[in-house]
């Protein structure tokens, strides 16, 4: 899976975790008004704790993905620059070859002209 796709999935998971945390908090507030047993209250705190721990893990993973994306971009940029340099060298050599070919052709035509003139 591409890094950008993984980053997008991690961002989506963070938003989902935030929404679930808000839902747990809202449900707990509602239950507090209804005077719930302490075990249910403790359960909601445990749910929040698990969600926060998962959020922390996802954020760490996201940080690693971002670092990997930056590293890949540097590799891409280096390869792109190298390709441009190679392409420029290739074009220069092609141009040099074409100039040399024109010189050889001109030299051959001059020799032919000189040979014809000498025969006359």
C-alpha positions in Angstrom: 0.0 0.0 0.0 1.3 3.4 -0.8 2.5 5.7 2.0 0.0 8.4 1.1 -2.8 5.9 1.3 -1.6 4.7 4.7 -1.3 8.3 5.9 -4.9 9.0 4.8 -6.1 5.9 6.6 -4.3 6.9 9.8 -5.8 10.4 9.7 -9.2 8.8 9.2 -8.6 6.4 12.1 -7.6 9.4 14.3 -10.9 11.2 13.4 -12.8 8.0 14.1 -11.1 7.6 17.5 -11.9 11.2 18.4 -15.5 10.7 17.5 -15.7 7.5 19.6 -14.1 9.4 22.5 -16.6 12.1 22.3 -19.4 9.6 22.1 -18.1 7.7 25.2 -17.8 11.0 27.1 -21.3 12.1 26.1 -22.7 8.7 27.1 -20.9 8.9 30.4 -22.3 12.4 31.1 -25.8 11.2 30.3 -25.3 8.2 32.6 -23.9 10.4 35.4 -27.2 12.4 35.3 -29.1 9.1 35.6 -27.0 7.9 38.6 -25.4 4.8 37.2 -23.4 2.2 39.1 -19.7 2.8 39.7 -18.8 -0.2 37.5 -20.4 1.3 34.5 -18.7 4.6 35.2 -15.4 2.8 35.6 -16.1 1.0 32.3 -16.5 4.3 30.4 -13.1 5.5 31.9 -11.5 2.2 30.7 -13.0 2.7 27.2 -11.5 6.2 27.1 -8.2 4.9 28.3 -8.1 2.2 25.6 -9.1 4.8 22.9 -6.5 7.3 24.0 -3.8 4.5 24.0 -4.9 3.5 20.4 -4.8 7.2 19.4 -1.3 7.5 20.7 -0.2 4.4 18.7 -1.8 5.7 15.6 -0.1 9.1 16.0 3.3 7.4 16.4 2.6 5.3 13.3 1.6 8.5 11.4 4.8 10.2 12.4 6.8 7.2 11.1 4.8 7.3 7.8 5.4 11.0 7.4 9.2 10.5 7.9 9.1 7.7 5.4 7.2 9.9 2.9 9.8 12.6 3.3 12.6 10.1 2.8 10.9 8.7 -0.3 10.5 12.3 -1.7 14.2 12.9 -1.2 15.0 9.7 -3.1 12.6 10.7 -5.9 14.0 14.2 -6.2 17.6 12.9 -6.3 16.7 10.4 -9.0 14.8 13.1 -10.9 17.8 15.4 -10.8 20.1 12.6 -11.9 17.8 11.8 -14.8 17.8 15.4 -15.9 21.6 15.5 -15.7 21.9 12.3 -17.7 19.3 13.6 -20.3 21.3 16.8 -20.6 24.6 14.9 -21.1 22.9 12.7 -23.7 21.6 15.7 -25.6 25.0 17.4 -25.5 26.7 14.2 -26.9 24.0 13.9 -29.6 24.6 17.5 -30.6 28.3 17.0 -30.6 27.9 13.9 -32.7 25.7 15.7 -35.2 28.3 18.6 -35.4 31.1 16.1 -36.0 29.0 14.3 -38.6 28.4 17.6 -40.4 32.2 18.3 -40.3 33.0 14.9 -41.7 30.5 15.3 -44.5 31.8 18.7 -45.3 35.4 17.4 -45.3 34.3 14.5 -47.6 32.6 17.0 -50.0 35.6 19.2 -50.0 37.9 16.3 -50.8 35.6 15.2 -53.6 35.5 18.7 -55.0 39.3 19.0 -54.8 39.7 15.6 -56.5 37.4 16.7 -59.4 39.1 20.0 -59.7 42.5 18.3 -59.8 41.3 15.9 -62.7 40.2 18.8 -64.9 
